Amino acid sequence: MGGMISAVSSNGTYSFSKPNRESITLLEGFGVEGDVHGGATVKHRFRMKKDPSQPNLRQVHLIHEELFEEVRQAGFEVAAGQLGENVTTRGIDLLSLPRGTRLRLGDTAVVEVTGLRNPCAQIDGFQKGLMKQVVGRAEDGRPRFRSGIMSIVVTGGEIRPGDAVEINLPSGPHEPLDIV
C-alpha cells in the first residue's frame, strides 16, 4: 500500500509558495533542511505569536497531486509547491490517513502524520476563490479541509520526485485527523 513522490519543495524565506527542488533533505526532529518552517518548536507565524515554545507539529507539509487535478476542473491552475507544501504525492489518499500514520519517503526518511493543514486566507490571495475549493463541507455539515496534511520527521533522509511512499498505519484504534 503506497504511492510516490511527484515533487519536493522548500523555501528558506517566508512566502506562500515554495520552489520545486531536485531533492530535499529531511532532518529528524527538525523538518526540511533549509526550510523556514523547520525546527523543533513552532515556526508558523500565527502560532509563534500565541506560544513560540509549542512543539512544531508542522515540520513537513504534504499534499496529494490529485487535488490539483480537481481544482483544475473548477478553473484553477495550481502546481506542486504553489500551496506551500514540501512534498507532493501521487496515489495516496492522504486525507483519510489516521493520526500517527508513518510514511516512509524514499529509502530512509520517515515522517509521522500529525494532522490536517489549516487552510488560511493566503490561499485566496494566491488565486481568488481557491479557498472554497480546498475547504468544503462533509455530509454531516462539518468543515472538510483538503489542503494537505502535516507531519514531523522521525527518521531523516534525502527524498526526490519518483521516490516511493510506503504507508504504515498505527496499531490500535485509528484517530481521524484534526487541524494542527
C-alpha positions as CSV (number, residue, x, y, z in Angstrom):
1,M,0.0,0.0,0.0
2,G,1.6,3.3,-1.1
3,G,2.2,5.7,-3.8
4,M,5.0,8.0,-5.0
5,I,6.5,11.4,-4.5
6,S,5.8,13.6,-7.6
7,A,7.6,16.8,-6.4
8,V,9.6,18.2,-3.5
9,S,9.7,21.9,-2.5
10,S,11.3,24.1,0.1
11,N,12.0,27.8,0.8
12,G,14.4,29.4,3.2
13,T,12.2,32.6,3.5
14,Y,8.6,33.2,4.4
15,S,6.4,33.1,1.3
16,F,3.2,31.3,0.4
17,S,4.6,29.2,-2.4
18,K,7.8,27.1,-2.3
19,P,10.0,26.4,-5.4
20,N,10.4,22.8,-6.5
21,R,13.8,21.2,-5.9
22,E,15.6,18.2,-7.4
23,S,15.7,16.8,-3.8
24,I,15.2,17.9,-0.2
25,T,16.8,16.5,3.0
26,L,14.5,15.7,5.9
27,L,16.2,16.1,9.3
28,E,15.0,14.1,12.3
29,G,13.0,16.3,14.8
30,F,13.5,19.4,12.6
31,G,11.8,19.1,9.2
32,V,13.2,20.1,5.8
33,E,16.8,21.3,5.8
34,G,16.9,25.0,4.9
35,D,13.1,25.5,5.0
36,V,11.7,28.4,7.0
37,H,9.3,26.1,8.8
38,G,11.9,23.7,10.1
39,G,12.6,23.4,13.8
40,A,11.7,21.6,17.0
41,T,9.4,24.4,18.1
42,V,6.6,26.0,16.1
43,K,7.6,28.2,13.1
44,H,4.2,29.2,11.7
45,R,3.9,33.0,12.3
46,F,0.4,33.0,13.8
47,R,1.2,30.1,16.2
48,M,4.5,31.7,17.2
49,K,2.6,34.8,18.4
50,K,0.4,32.6,20.6
51,D,3.2,30.5,22.1
52,P,6.6,30.1,20.5
53,S,7.6,27.2,22.8
54,Q,4.9,24.8,21.4
55,P,6.3,21.8,19.6
56,N,6.4,22.0,15.8
57,L,3.8,19.5,14.6
58,R,4.0,21.1,11.1
59,Q,7.6,20.2,10.1
60,V,6.7,18.7,6.7
61,H,3.6,19.6,4.7
62,L,2.3,17.0,2.2
63,I,-0.4,17.5,-0.5
64,H,-1.8,14.9,-2.9
65,E,-1.3,15.9,-6.5
66,E,-4.8,14.7,-7.3
67,L,-6.1,17.9,-5.6
68,F,-4.5,20.0,-8.3
69,E,-6.4,18.0,-10.9
70,E,-9.7,18.5,-9.0
71,V,-9.3,22.3,-8.7
72,R,-8.2,22.5,-12.4
73,Q,-11.7,21.2,-13.3
74,A,-13.1,24.2,-11.4
75,G,-11.0,26.6,-13.4
76,F,-7.9,27.0,-11.1
77,E,-4.3,26.3,-12.1
78,V,-2.2,25.0,-9.3
79,A,1.2,23.3,-9.5
80,A,3.4,21.5,-7.0
81,G,4.8,23.8,-4.3
82,Q,2.4,26.6,-5.0
83,L,0.2,25.9,-1.9
84,G,3.3,25.8,0.3
85,E,3.8,22.1,0.6
86,N,7.1,20.4,0.9
87,V,6.1,17.0,-0.5
88,T,3.6,16.4,-3.3
89,T,2.4,12.8,-3.5
90,R,0.5,10.7,-6.1
91,G,-1.6,7.7,-5.5
92,I,-2.3,8.1,-1.7
93,D,-5.4,9.4,-0.1
94,L,-3.5,11.5,2.4
95,L,-6.7,13.0,4.0
96,S,-8.0,9.6,5.1
97,L,-4.9,8.6,7.0
98,P,-5.2,8.3,10.8
99,R,-3.1,10.4,13.1
100,G,0.1,8.6,13.9
101,T,0.5,7.0,10.4
102,R,4.1,6.7,9.4
103,L,5.1,7.4,5.8
104,R,8.5,6.1,4.6
105,L,9.6,8.5,1.9
106,G,12.3,7.1,-0.4
107,D,14.9,4.8,1.0
108,T,15.3,6.0,4.6
109,A,13.2,9.1,5.5
110,V,10.1,8.5,7.8
111,V,7.5,11.1,8.8
112,E,4.7,10.7,11.2
113,V,1.3,12.3,10.3
114,T,0.2,14.8,13.0
115,G,-2.9,16.3,11.4
116,L,-4.5,18.4,8.8
117,R,-3.2,21.7,7.4
118,N,-5.3,24.6,8.5
119,P,-6.0,26.5,5.2
120,C,-5.6,30.2,5.5
121,A,-6.7,33.4,3.7
122,Q,-3.4,33.4,1.7
123,I,-5.0,30.7,-0.5
124,D,-7.5,33.2,-1.8
125,G,-4.6,35.7,-2.1
126,F,-2.9,33.2,-4.3
127,Q,-6.0,32.7,-6.5
128,K,-9.3,34.3,-5.6
129,G,-12.0,31.7,-4.9
130,L,-9.5,28.8,-4.4
131,M,-10.2,28.6,-0.7
132,K,-13.8,27.3,-1.5
133,Q,-12.2,24.5,-3.5
134,V,-10.0,23.3,-0.6
135,V,-12.5,23.8,2.2
136,G,-15.9,22.2,1.8
137,R,-18.5,20.6,3.9
138,A,-18.7,16.9,4.9
139,E,-22.0,15.1,4.8
140,D,-22.5,15.8,8.5
141,G,-22.1,19.6,7.8
142,R,-18.7,19.8,9.5
143,P,-15.9,21.6,7.6
144,R,-13.8,19.4,5.3
145,F,-10.2,20.6,4.9
146,R,-8.5,19.3,1.8
147,S,-5.2,21.4,1.6
148,G,-2.9,18.6,2.8
149,I,-1.6,17.1,5.9
150,M,1.2,17.9,8.4
151,S,3.9,15.7,9.8
152,I,7.0,15.5,11.9
153,V,10.3,13.9,10.8
154,V,11.0,10.6,12.7
155,T,14.0,9.5,10.6
156,G,15.9,11.8,8.3
157,G,17.0,11.2,4.7
158,E,17.1,12.7,1.2
159,I,14.0,12.4,-0.9
160,R,13.2,13.3,-4.5
161,P,10.5,13.0,-7.2
162,G,9.9,9.4,-8.2
163,D,10.7,8.0,-4.7
164,A,8.2,5.5,-3.3
165,V,5.9,6.3,-0.4
166,E,5.2,3.4,1.9
167,I,2.2,3.7,4.4
168,N,2.5,2.2,7.9
169,L,-0.8,2.6,9.8
170,P,-0.6,2.9,13.6
171,S,-1.8,0.0,15.8
172,G,-4.8,0.3,18.0
173,P,-7.8,2.5,17.3
174,H,-7.3,4.9,14.5
175,E,-7.8,8.6,15.3
176,P,-9.1,10.8,12.5
177,L,-7.0,13.8,11.5
178,D,-7.8,17.2,13.0
179,I,-6.2,20.6,12.3
180,V,-2.7,21.2,13.8
